[in-house]
Amino acid sequence: MSEKRRDNKNRILHGGETQRADGRYQFKYLDNSGNERYVYSWRLDRNDPTPKGKKRDLSLREKEKQIELDLFDNIVSNGGNFTVLELVEKYVSLKTGVRHNTEANYRFVINIIKKESFGKKRIDKVKLSDAKAWLIKLQKVDGRGYSSIHSIRGVVRPAFQMAVDDDLIRKNPFAFELATVVVNDSVTREAITRKQEREYLKFVKEDAHFCKYYEAIYILFNTGLRISEFCGLTMKDIDFKNMKIKVDHQLQRTRKMEYVIEDTKTESGVRYVPMTKEVSECFRTIIQNRPKPDIELMIDGYTGFLCLDKNDKPMVALHWEKYMQHIREKYNSIYRVQMPKITPHVCRHTFCSKMAKSGMNPKTLQYIMGHSDISVTLNTYTHISFEDAQSEMKRVVSA
């Protein structure tokens, strides 16, 4: 009968276990593909002390149990040797037919991971604490904002989930609430007050240079349209007879300066938005003052866009963001009471808040805003002040 192999403490070693001359333990096994694999540890059993000067790690037999479970569940050993970067690149490569701004976000995330040592880490070595520490490092050391980190994690988490589904790893280390790890330092785009809106619009209307943008800005404040929806409007989308705006697409411009027509942000984005008399008059003015190009630009079958730039091409979101930035800068250089930051999205949020404060039915407001989830609409009601609540209470009691 052959003698049992033992370690230097005279303990019997199991099949596949050996102890090397330097005292380190080794376990040899075959993975699910029949390839020889090795794992090592300075400790045989979990109760063994870690040798002085050596990094504490799982004991060899703890690792053997993990390997046994992985083999039983057909988990690919070593995470398929994928690094974090390689995993994310594979995940992105499978995302076909996405919108151009989504593609841009994917490129943004990949470019960041390429610069990170974390991107070279093998995916089966990434623990929950590693994932959290990396995101914290992005904020505290690299100075990245919450929204950027939110975008990064929004790509990395499903990539790791893909690895779980493909049996490359057992758990998703990014399956945690981001707000519990990274401080949300993003600035909320608040609605402006009715007084601020009136003063802003009055300034635009009376300014010799910016007055040409008055009608468009008025429409944004009084329809709740997304800026890409507004930019995509054509003359055929304005129904003066029935006083409604047809919204079924949006206009975007890519980084390559290519114009593209895309579907609305959500299926609920397809809708008819009612027009007030004032809004319809603004549309009439825009159409009346609209340049008449020799050749109307056609984009994906759409033509006759309402607002054109100096090159007779449709204005896009960036145009309006810049115009509003310059308007605010000029306003604040003149008046002591400063105007807060106003963007096309602030116009949309302001409209939603006005309607909520006016008592509009939430489901009606959801339809007009094109929100797919009623909770997005209802969140607007959280911006209502005590004075609004007090006024509503008096109205209900006196009814």
Secondary structure, DSSP 8 states (H G I E B T S, - for coil): -----B-TT--B--TTEEE-TTS-EEEEEE-TTS-EEEEEES-SSTTS---TTS-----HHHHHHHHHHHHHTT--GGGGG-BHHHHHHHHHHT--S--HHHHHHHHHHHHHHHT-GGGGSBGGG--HHHHHHHHHHHHHTT---HHHHHHHHHHHHHHHHHHHHTTS-SS-TT-S-GGGTS-----------HHHHHHHHHHHHH-TTGGGGHHHHHHHHHH---HHHHHT-BGGGEETTTTEEEE--EEEE-TTS-EEEE--SSGGG-EEEE--HHHHHHHHHHHHH----SS---BTTB--BS-B-TTS-B--HHHHHHHHHHHHHHHHHH-SS------HHHHHHHHHHHHHHTT--HHHHHHHHT-SSHHHHHGGGGG--HHHHHHHHHHHHH-
